[in-house]
Amino acid sequence: MLLGLALALAEPTVAQAGFAAKVVTVHEGDRLTIYHDGRREVIFLKGIDCPEPNQPYGKKAKQVTQAYVGTREVVIESIERDRQGRVVAEVVLQDGRSVAHELVKEGLAWSRGGTAPGRSFDDDEQLARAAKAGLWADPNPVPPWKWKAPKKTGRKFSN
């Protein structure tokens, strides 16, 4: 029974949690490729959602993530798959700071209701909103899940 459960939970493309890896590419603020154990893996930062690259603050979020982790060793913790089947993980800097928390504190990501060591992302987001940091300087920032949603034009086409 336990062996069956272990095999069912095993993901051949997802390495174990709590390991060091090198960041090889930052694709966008919350998506990067790491290299560990002889292979590359695309991961998303757990608990947050950064602006898309083509929306306001998207390029800035990528630049800041690059500044934190680009071509550096990081610690990967709490790996899992999200509802979309993507690999998500907590990415921790060598000094112990969470990359996701830093992005939320700088106003470059929305909280997705998660927590990490220290305090919740929601707390960090409220502080960033109050300080009008990053995207919170905009009076009505559009979250990426709405930005990516299909636009309804109200037109109906017929053949």
TAQUI-V489600 format. One line per field, one symbol per residue. ss: DSSP state (@ for helix, = for strand, . for the rest). psi: psi as a letter, one per 30 degrees, with the letter a starting at -180 (. if undefined). burial: 1 if it has 16 or more other C-alpha atoms within 10 Angstrom, else 0. Layout:
ss: ???
psi: ???
burial: ???
This chain:
ss: .@@@@@@@@.........==========..======..=======..===.......@@@@@@@@@@@@...=========.....======.....=@@@@@@@...===...=....=@@@@@@@@@@@..@@@@......@@@@............
psi: eeeeeeeefkjfgklllhlklkkfkjelegklklkkhglkkklkkkfljlkleglkgeeeeeeeeeeefkhlklkklhklkaffglkklkkklfgfkkeeeeeeeghglkkgglllkdlleeeeeeeeeefhkbfffkfikklefeefkkkkffkkkl.
burial: 000000000000011000011111111111111110000111111111111110011111111111011110111110110000001111111000011111111111111000100000111111111000111100000011000000000000000
